[in-house]
């Protein structure tokens, strides 16, 4: 039986320095501690950067709440998820020269999708209430409208 200080061939290990391809264990431990400290410093810097970032506050609204962006007022009135599609009833007013479908998207199923169409949205109108069709959503969809440099989100039901 070999003791903890003997190699299996019976030679004494005491006094020998253990190395891994020429790098001592002590150097490997010091290198891992330095890497750990660098990761800790980087994580702290990112946390402070995120905590001080006030520009990325999302504009999250309840269904039925209006968003006012300049002269444009946008409201998601209702969201219905069916097995074949997701129907979003919206009211848009103050449009000038753009279609009511412009700027809408949906976050669901882990991806952002554009509208697939609308049966009752006119191609151009200043004030309109219509239903926008999206792909079927699994779970709770988030409806997004981007216009005039702002982004508004409504959490579906």
Secondary structure, 3 states (H helix, E strand, C coil): CCCCCECCCCCECCCCCCEECCEEHHHHHHHHHHHHHHHHHHHHHHHHHHHCCCCCCCEEECCCCEEEECCEEEEEEEEEECCCCEEEEEEEECCCCCCCCCCEEEEECCEEEECCECCCCCCCCCEEEEEEEECCCCCCCEEEEEECCEEEEEECC
